[in-house]
Amino acid sequence: MVRILLTNDDGVHSEGIQALADALASLGKITVVAPIQEASAIGHALTLRRPLRLDQVRPDVYAVDGTPTDCVNVAIAHVLNGKPDLIVSGINKGWNLGDDVTYSGTVSGALEGALLGIPSLAISTQNRGHQYDFPPAARAAFTVAEAVLERGMPKFTLLNLNVPFGPNKGFRVTVQAKRNHVTVVSKRIDPRHQPYYWIEEGENQWEPHDRSDYQAVRDGYVSITPLHPDMTAHAALGFVESLPLVTPVEVR
């Protein structure tokens, strides 16, 4: 029996993860292990300084009071008692395009799977005025999951899918978009006249690129971007090697 682990960063009760579970049910045994509450923009955080609680919500659905990365590890160690055949993270309420993958808890759930050598997918759908169209994203997830289970995937790789609102034109294989990003941090005053700060959504100017994930979804396609945990800037190796670095003294 094929075992599929689902997680997300919107929480175990999110409509997105339920839509995903329903869509993938015919592919194997579905187990959901997700944060007990929303954990968006938490990145690839791992909880190390407090204990974690695991609660069963209903059969094959569990909540963890931690991050998506915590959920994957707790699931493998204490729910599934072994690695699943596939990890799918989502469906996220809002796209995870370009540089946003570094912040995304949804992508990080799949990233943890990739680090463990498990084929993994991250699925996100467009936020259009706080409305979300989950069925197209769920169908896209099914199509890709079925193909990956049949054909496998390069080790230490995850696929990041972003789905437009409403009908789409199919899949487009993409690269991460690049942008000029400005994080907006607003200063406010509390009732005791003390300042506090609120990080708002960033202001973005996307760089034009015909093969970017941003351009694909703008054109009405599902973007599918292969990612991996190796963050080495290979193109910059020559630059670093050219630096006048001091050779460490050998200790005898």
Residue frames as qw, qx, qy, qz and C-alpha x, y, z in Angstrom:
[[0.000, 0.887, 0.462, 0.000, 0.00, 0.00, 0.00],
 [0.369, 0.478, -0.019, 0.797, 1.34, 3.40, -1.02],
 [0.385, -0.680, -0.449, 0.433, 1.65, 5.74, 1.97],
 [0.245, 0.606, 0.155, 0.741, 1.19, 9.48, 1.44],
 [0.366, -0.502, -0.450, 0.642, 1.88, 12.03, 4.18],
 [0.108, 0.769, 0.311, 0.548, 0.12, 15.40, 3.99],
 [0.395, -0.500, -0.342, 0.691, 1.12, 18.53, 5.88],
 [0.208, 0.790, 0.298, 0.493, 0.76, 22.29, 5.48],
 [0.307, 0.008, -0.371, 0.877, 1.33, 25.63, 7.21],
 [0.340, -0.369, -0.192, -0.843, -2.31, 26.81, 7.31],
 [0.429, -0.226, 0.626, -0.611, -3.22, 24.34, 10.05],
 [0.143, 0.035, 0.989, 0.034, -4.79, 20.93, 10.36],
 [0.326, 0.567, 0.667, -0.358, -8.33, 22.31, 9.95],
 [0.123, 0.484, -0.312, -0.808, -7.63, 24.21, 6.71],
 [0.778, 0.458, 0.235, -0.362, -9.95, 23.58, 3.77],
 [0.420, 0.706, -0.527, -0.217, -6.87, 23.26, 1.55],
 [0.073, -0.371, 0.922, -0.082, -5.46, 20.17, 3.23],
 [0.608, 0.213, 0.666, -0.376, -8.91, 18.53, 3.26],
 [0.670, 0.644, -0.071, -0.362, -9.29, 19.17, -0.47],
 [0.239, 0.619, -0.743, -0.085, -5.83, 17.65, -0.97],
 [0.357, -0.156, 0.888, -0.245, -6.68, 14.56, 1.10],
 [0.704, 0.412, 0.424, -0.394, -9.87, 14.00, -0.89],
 [0.564, 0.710, -0.299, -0.299, -8.08, 14.41, -4.22],
 [0.224, 0.563, -0.795, 0.014, -5.24, 12.00, -3.42],
 [0.695, -0.226, 0.540, -0.417, -7.28, 9.32, -1.63],
 [0.934, 0.306, 0.038, -0.182, -7.34, 7.00, -4.65],
 [0.503, 0.678, -0.514, 0.152, -3.53, 6.94, -4.84],
 [0.527, 0.123, -0.737, 0.404, -2.85, 5.35, -1.45],
 [0.503, -0.636, -0.540, 0.227, -3.34, 5.58, 2.29],
 [0.114, 0.719, -0.030, 0.685, -3.49, 9.22, 3.34],
 [0.567, -0.527, -0.445, 0.451, -2.16, 10.39, 6.71],
 [0.076, 0.844, 0.055, 0.528, -2.43, 14.06, 7.70],
 [0.618, -0.489, -0.290, 0.543, 0.01, 15.50, 10.24],
 [0.231, 0.666, 0.170, 0.688, -0.22, 19.28, 10.30],
 [0.138, 0.142, -0.438, 0.877, 0.22, 22.22, 12.68],
 [0.087, -0.540, -0.782, 0.300, -2.56, 22.67, 15.22],
 [0.125, 0.878, 0.248, -0.389, -2.77, 26.34, 14.21],
 [0.581, 0.802, 0.001, 0.137, -1.56, 28.51, 11.35],
 [0.660, -0.511, 0.261, 0.485, 2.23, 28.52, 10.93],
 [0.601, 0.746, 0.178, 0.224, 2.58, 30.62, 7.77],
 [0.297, 0.858, -0.255, 0.333, 5.88, 32.31, 6.83],
 [0.702, -0.649, 0.291, -0.034, 7.70, 30.25, 9.45],
 [0.332, 0.692, -0.633, -0.101, 10.19, 28.87, 6.94],
 [0.775, 0.137, -0.616, 0.031, 12.16, 25.72, 7.69],
 [0.270, -0.586, 0.510, -0.570, 12.05, 26.16, 11.46],
 [0.688, -0.109, -0.715, 0.061, 12.54, 23.18, 13.76],
 [0.520, -0.736, 0.064, -0.429, 11.37, 23.37, 17.39],
 [0.662, 0.222, -0.606, 0.380, 14.25, 22.54, 19.74],
 [0.088, 0.285, -0.519, 0.801, 13.58, 24.47, 22.97],
 [0.564, -0.085, 0.413, -0.710, 10.23, 23.08, 24.11],
 [0.345, 0.077, 0.935, 0.026, 8.37, 19.77, 23.92],
 [0.368, 0.048, -0.482, -0.793, 5.88, 19.07, 21.16],
 [0.534, 0.132, 0.682, -0.481, 2.38, 17.63, 21.58],
 [0.200, 0.039, -0.800, -0.565, 0.76, 15.23, 19.12],
 [0.483, 0.202, 0.568, -0.635, -3.05, 14.99, 19.20],
 [0.135, 0.213, 0.877, 0.409, -5.27, 12.77, 17.07],
 [0.332, 0.136, 0.007, -0.934, -8.07, 14.87, 15.57],
 [0.865, 0.187, 0.148, -0.441, -9.83, 11.95, 13.86],
 [0.891, -0.023, 0.407, 0.199, -8.68, 8.71, 12.21],
 [0.715, 0.259, 0.279, 0.587, -5.46, 9.29, 10.23],
 [0.142, 0.810, 0.068, 0.565, -5.48, 13.04, 11.03],
 [0.667, -0.440, -0.321, 0.508, -3.08, 14.43, 13.64],
 [0.050, 0.950, 0.000, 0.307, -2.22, 17.89, 14.95],
 [0.719, -0.114, -0.249, 0.638, 1.21, 18.99, 16.21],
 [0.159, -0.965, -0.148, 0.147, 1.76, 22.22, 18.14],
 [0.516, -0.463, 0.374, 0.617, 4.77, 23.05, 16.00],
 [0.212, 0.611, -0.379, -0.662, 6.01, 23.87, 12.51],
 [0.864, 0.381, -0.141, -0.298, 5.52, 21.98, 9.23],
 [0.430, 0.528, -0.715, 0.158, 9.09, 20.69, 9.58],
 [0.334, -0.258, 0.753, -0.504, 8.24, 19.40, 13.07],
 [0.806, 0.167, 0.224, -0.522, 5.15, 17.72, 11.66],
 [0.746, 0.461, -0.459, -0.139, 7.10, 15.78, 9.03],
 [0.247, 0.428, -0.804, 0.330, 9.61, 14.50, 11.57],
 [0.474, -0.118, 0.641, -0.592, 7.02, 13.59, 14.21],
 [0.835, 0.269, -0.021, -0.479, 4.95, 11.84, 11.56],
 [0.666, 0.440, -0.603, -0.011, 7.83, 9.70, 10.34],
 [0.138, 0.352, -0.806, 0.456, 9.07, 8.83, 13.84],
 [0.183, 0.046, 0.783, -0.592, 5.81, 8.29, 15.72],
 [0.656, 0.323, 0.204, -0.650, 2.79, 8.14, 13.40],
 [0.793, 0.455, -0.308, -0.263, 3.93, 6.25, 10.31],
 [0.752, -0.461, 0.459, 0.103, 6.93, 4.63, 12.04],
 [0.632, 0.012, 0.556, 0.539, 8.89, 4.97, 8.82],
 [0.009, 0.331, -0.296, -0.896, 9.18, 7.02, 5.67],
 [0.635, 0.535, 0.406, -0.381, 6.15, 7.51, 3.42],
 [0.643, 0.278, 0.530, 0.477, 6.32, 7.03, -0.33],
 [0.203, 0.558, 0.282, 0.753, 5.36, 10.66, -0.95],
 [0.184, -0.526, -0.448, 0.699, 4.98, 13.89, 1.03],
 [0.124, 0.600, 0.445, 0.654, 2.59, 16.57, -0.19],
 [0.226, -0.390, -0.411, 0.793, 2.40, 19.97, 1.54],
 [0.158, -0.066, -0.266, -0.949, -0.56, 22.31, 0.98],
 [0.394, 0.611, 0.337, 0.598, -2.83, 23.44, -0.45],
 [0.320, -0.292, -0.267, 0.861, -1.50, 26.81, 0.68],
 [0.136, 0.874, 0.456, -0.099, -3.79, 29.85, 0.75],
 [0.083, 0.945, -0.199, -0.248, -1.72, 32.05, -1.53],
 [0.802, 0.528, -0.230, 0.161, 1.09, 31.54, -4.03],
 [0.634, -0.632, 0.307, 0.323, 4.65, 30.67, -3.04],
 [0.697, 0.678, 0.071, 0.220, 6.56, 32.14, -5.97],
 [0.379, 0.755, -0.287, 0.452, 10.16, 33.21, -6.47],
 [0.210, 0.411, -0.631, 0.623, 11.99, 34.22, -3.30],
 [0.635, -0.397, 0.149, -0.646, 8.92, 33.53, -1.16],
 [0.891, -0.027, -0.452, -0.031, 9.90, 29.86, -1.03],
 [0.417, 0.280, -0.603, 0.620, 12.54, 30.82, 1.57],
 [0.307, -0.243, 0.399, -0.829, 9.82, 32.03, 3.96],
 [0.721, -0.099, -0.318, -0.608, 7.15, 29.49, 3.17],
 [0.513, -0.272, 0.739, -0.343, 6.17, 26.88, 5.73],
 [0.876, 0.334, 0.174, -0.302, 4.35, 25.01, 2.97],
 [0.648, 0.628, -0.428, 0.050, 7.48, 24.69, 0.83],
 [0.076, -0.591, 0.730, -0.335, 9.51, 23.84, 3.94],
 [0.807, -0.095, 0.474, -0.340, 7.29, 20.86, 4.69],
 [0.895, 0.445, -0.004, -0.011, 8.22, 19.48, 1.28],
 [0.295, 0.770, -0.517, 0.230, 11.83, 20.59, 1.70],
 [0.492, -0.479, 0.665, -0.293, 12.15, 18.48, 4.84],
 [0.920, 0.172, 0.322, -0.143, 10.90, 15.52, 2.86],
 [0.676, 0.690, -0.236, 0.106, 13.47, 16.18, 0.14],
 [0.065, -0.727, 0.627, -0.273, 16.25, 16.35, 2.73],
 [0.656, -0.240, 0.667, -0.258, 15.16, 12.92, 3.93],
 [0.045, -0.219, 0.869, 0.442, 15.24, 11.53, 0.39],
 [0.338, 0.457, 0.796, -0.207, 11.45, 11.32, 0.06],
 [0.129, 0.376, 0.530, 0.749, 9.71, 12.52, -3.15],
 [0.093, -0.565, -0.529, 0.626, 7.88, 15.68, -2.07],
 [0.132, 0.565, 0.474, 0.663, 5.48, 18.26, -3.51],
 [0.041, -0.403, -0.400, 0.822, 4.38, 21.71, -2.34],
 [0.095, 0.557, 0.679, 0.468, 1.04, 23.03, -3.66],
 [0.050, -0.421, -0.306, 0.853, -0.16, 26.64, -3.43],
 [0.220, 0.645, 0.656, 0.326, -3.19, 28.39, -4.91],
 [0.153, 0.401, 0.083, 0.900, -3.87, 32.03, -5.69],
 [0.104, -0.541, -0.580, 0.601, -5.28, 34.36, -3.06],
 [0.058, 0.380, 0.431, 0.816, -7.81, 36.48, -4.94],
 [0.355, -0.472, 0.017, -0.807, -9.39, 38.88, -2.49],
 [0.336, -0.240, 0.772, -0.483, -9.23, 36.23, 0.28],
 [0.883, 0.202, 0.141, -0.399, -11.02, 33.76, -1.97],
 [0.198, -0.455, 0.847, 0.190, -9.41, 30.44, -2.87],
 [0.833, 0.272, -0.196, -0.440, -10.28, 27.96, -5.60],
 [0.492, -0.471, 0.730, -0.050, -9.04, 24.65, -4.21],
 [0.884, 0.246, 0.380, -0.117, -10.41, 22.14, -6.79],
 [0.659, 0.717, -0.219, 0.060, -8.03, 23.13, -9.64],
 [0.042, -0.716, 0.659, -0.228, -5.06, 22.99, -7.25],
 [0.716, -0.208, 0.622, -0.239, -6.20, 19.60, -5.93],
 [0.881, 0.443, 0.154, -0.065, -6.49, 18.24, -9.49],
 [0.412, 0.787, -0.434, 0.147, -3.01, 19.54, -10.32],
 [0.359, -0.567, 0.695, -0.260, -1.65, 17.89, -7.18],
 [0.871, 0.060, 0.452, -0.182, -3.27, 14.58, -8.16],
 [0.767, 0.634, -0.093, 0.004, -1.83, 14.68, -11.68],
 [0.231, 0.745, -0.576, 0.244, 1.71, 15.35, -10.47],
 [0.541, -0.427, 0.652, -0.316, 1.52, 12.98, -7.50],
 [0.926, 0.209, 0.271, -0.158, 0.32, 10.14, -9.72],
 [0.673, 0.678, -0.267, 0.127, 3.19, 10.72, -12.15],
 [0.033, -0.706, 0.630, -0.321, 5.79, 10.93, -9.38],
 [0.733, -0.254, 0.563, -0.284, 4.57, 7.74, -7.70],
 [0.917, 0.365, 0.155, -0.049, 4.76, 5.95, -11.06],
 [0.689, 0.630, -0.161, 0.319, 8.07, 7.33, -12.34],
 [0.704, -0.385, -0.187, 0.566, 9.93, 8.45, -9.21],
 [0.092, 0.986, -0.010, 0.140, 11.87, 11.67, -8.84],
 [0.539, 0.485, -0.451, 0.520, 15.55, 12.64, -8.54],
 [0.630, -0.457, -0.502, 0.376, 16.71, 12.22, -4.95],
 [0.325, -0.442, -0.232, 0.803, 16.79, 15.32, -2.72],
 [0.021, -0.159, -0.404, -0.901, 14.34, 17.12, -5.02],
 [0.208, 0.524, 0.680, -0.469, 10.94, 18.70, -4.42],
 [0.142, 0.419, 0.569, 0.694, 8.42, 20.12, -6.87],
 [0.026, 0.400, 0.388, -0.830, 6.84, 23.49, -6.09],
 [0.106, 0.489, 0.725, 0.473, 3.43, 23.96, -7.77],
 [0.097, 0.351, 0.271, -0.891, 1.54, 27.25, -7.96],
 [0.165, 0.449, 0.834, 0.276, -1.98, 27.24, -9.36],
 [0.108, -0.150, -0.124, -0.975, -4.01, 30.19, -10.72],
 [0.403, 0.265, 0.573, -0.662, -7.55, 30.91, -9.57],
 [0.697, 0.478, 0.123, -0.521, -10.14, 29.24, -11.78],
 [0.920, 0.342, 0.170, 0.085, -9.54, 27.31, -15.02],
 [0.285, -0.717, 0.481, 0.417, -5.92, 27.03, -16.17],
 [0.627, 0.631, -0.333, -0.313, -4.11, 26.20, -19.40],
 [0.952, 0.102, -0.249, 0.148, -2.12, 23.24, -18.07],
 [0.725, -0.570, 0.075, 0.378, 1.39, 22.92, -16.68],
 [0.468, 0.814, -0.233, 0.254, 4.50, 24.95, -17.42],
 [0.827, -0.242, -0.178, 0.475, 7.94, 23.91, -16.12],
 [0.038, 0.952, 0.007, 0.305, 9.48, 26.99, -14.56],
 [0.555, 0.118, -0.432, 0.701, 12.35, 28.56, -12.67],
 [0.294, -0.674, -0.470, 0.489, 12.08, 30.78, -9.60],
 [0.205, 0.876, 0.200, 0.389, 11.20, 34.37, -10.38],
 [0.495, -0.116, -0.266, 0.819, 13.48, 37.17, -9.17],
 [0.089, -0.876, -0.383, -0.279, 12.25, 40.44, -7.76],
 [0.193, 0.367, -0.338, 0.845, 13.27, 43.65, -6.08],
 [0.524, -0.565, -0.637, -0.026, 11.74, 43.16, -2.66],
 [0.009, -0.430, 0.333, -0.839, 11.08, 45.84, -0.04],
 [0.401, -0.418, -0.789, 0.204, 9.81, 44.64, 3.34],
 [0.200, -0.633, -0.082, -0.744, 7.40, 47.15, 4.87],
 [0.460, -0.292, -0.686, 0.482, 7.74, 47.51, 8.65],
 [0.175, -0.716, -0.209, -0.643, 5.22, 49.92, 10.15],
 [0.241, 0.016, -0.629, 0.739, 5.60, 51.55, 13.57],
 [0.418, -0.618, -0.454, -0.487, 2.51, 51.91, 15.74],
 [0.065, -0.355, 0.546, -0.756, 1.73, 53.04, 19.28],
 [0.382, -0.336, -0.861, 0.026, -0.06, 50.86, 21.82],
 [0.358, -0.800, -0.377, -0.298, -2.64, 52.12, 24.40],
 [0.637, -0.668, -0.089, 0.373, 0.22, 52.71, 26.89],
 [0.217, 0.956, -0.164, -0.108, 1.98, 54.93, 24.35],
 [0.524, -0.475, 0.639, 0.302, 4.74, 52.40, 23.74],
 [0.470, 0.537, -0.468, -0.521, 5.91, 51.70, 20.18],
 [0.720, -0.032, 0.692, 0.035, 5.47, 48.35, 18.50],
 [0.145, 0.478, -0.601, -0.624, 6.22, 47.16, 14.99],
 [0.778, 0.302, 0.485, -0.261, 4.20, 45.25, 12.40],
 [0.208, -0.284, 0.727, 0.590, 5.77, 43.56, 9.38],
 [0.643, 0.492, 0.162, -0.565, 3.47, 44.05, 6.41],
 [0.838, 0.327, 0.391, 0.195, 3.43, 42.19, 3.10],
 [0.452, -0.352, 0.332, 0.750, 6.37, 43.20, 0.94],
 [0.456, 0.776, -0.011, -0.436, 6.30, 45.52, -2.03],
 [0.702, -0.074, 0.618, 0.347, 7.47, 43.68, -5.13],
 [0.471, 0.711, -0.262, -0.451, 8.73, 44.45, -8.59],
 [0.876, -0.003, 0.470, 0.108, 9.18, 41.18, -10.47],
 [0.080, -0.546, 0.588, 0.591, 11.97, 40.95, -13.02],
 [0.779, 0.409, -0.121, -0.460, 10.74, 39.90, -16.47],
 [0.152, -0.365, 0.909, 0.134, 11.58, 36.27, -17.31],
 [0.638, 0.112, -0.443, -0.619, 9.66, 34.16, -19.83],
 [0.658, -0.026, -0.753, -0.017, 10.25, 30.93, -17.90],
 [0.033, -0.232, 0.635, -0.736, 9.64, 32.18, -14.35],
 [0.100, -0.395, -0.894, 0.189, 6.97, 30.79, -12.05],
 [0.108, 0.522, 0.309, -0.788, 5.51, 34.28, -11.69],
 [0.280, 0.316, -0.448, -0.788, 5.11, 34.68, -15.46],
 [0.176, -0.106, -0.951, -0.231, 3.55, 31.22, -15.78],
 [0.012, -0.514, -0.776, 0.366, 0.76, 31.85, -13.29],
 [0.157, 0.535, 0.043, -0.829, 0.17, 35.32, -14.76],
 [0.284, 0.241, -0.658, -0.654, -0.26, 33.62, -18.16],
 [0.796, -0.055, 0.010, -0.603, -2.81, 31.19, -16.69],
 [0.741, 0.214, -0.636, 0.018, -0.59, 28.10, -16.29],
 [0.825, -0.563, 0.039, 0.011, 0.20, 25.91, -13.30],
 [0.257, 0.769, -0.562, 0.164, 3.87, 26.55, -12.58],
 [0.961, -0.271, 0.000, 0.059, 5.93, 23.54, -11.56],
 [0.189, 0.840, -0.459, 0.219, 9.43, 24.34, -10.33],
 [0.898, -0.115, -0.350, 0.240, 11.96, 21.69, -9.27],
 [0.178, -0.858, 0.338, -0.343, 13.86, 22.78, -6.14],
 [0.841, -0.043, -0.465, 0.272, 16.58, 21.22, -4.02],
 [0.569, -0.796, -0.124, 0.166, 18.15, 21.91, -0.63],
 [0.695, -0.052, 0.104, 0.710, 21.63, 22.63, -2.07],
 [0.043, 0.969, 0.194, -0.145, 21.99, 26.41, -1.65],
 [0.588, -0.321, 0.319, 0.670, 25.54, 26.53, -2.98],
 [0.371, 0.860, -0.013, -0.350, 26.03, 29.47, -5.35],
 [0.845, 0.039, 0.373, 0.381, 27.99, 27.45, -7.89],
 [0.483, 0.764, 0.151, 0.401, 28.44, 30.42, -10.22],
 [0.168, -0.935, 0.202, -0.237, 30.20, 32.30, -7.41],
 [0.911, -0.316, 0.091, 0.249, 32.75, 29.60, -6.53],
 [0.676, 0.390, 0.039, 0.624, 35.34, 31.13, -8.86],
 [0.055, -0.833, 0.045, -0.549, 34.88, 34.54, -7.26],
 [0.709, -0.682, 0.134, -0.120, 35.40, 33.16, -3.76],
 [0.910, -0.052, 0.112, 0.397, 38.46, 31.22, -4.89],
 [0.493, 0.594, 0.025, 0.635, 39.92, 34.44, -6.30],
 [0.353, -0.907, -0.010, -0.230, 39.68, 36.30, -2.99],
 [0.367, 0.558, -0.591, 0.453, 43.02, 37.04, -1.22],
 [0.798, -0.536, -0.099, -0.256, 42.21, 34.72, 1.65],
 [0.125, -0.670, 0.691, -0.241, 44.73, 33.96, 4.38],
 [0.739, 0.059, -0.667, -0.073, 45.70, 30.30, 4.50],
 [0.724, -0.647, 0.060, -0.232, 45.08, 28.89, 8.00],
 [0.055, 0.645, -0.737, 0.197, 48.23, 28.04, 9.94],
 [0.807, -0.054, -0.581, -0.095, 48.66, 24.32, 10.45],
 [0.525, -0.658, 0.380, -0.383, 48.63, 23.40, 14.13],
 [0.674, 0.262, -0.684, 0.096, 51.15, 20.75, 15.14]]
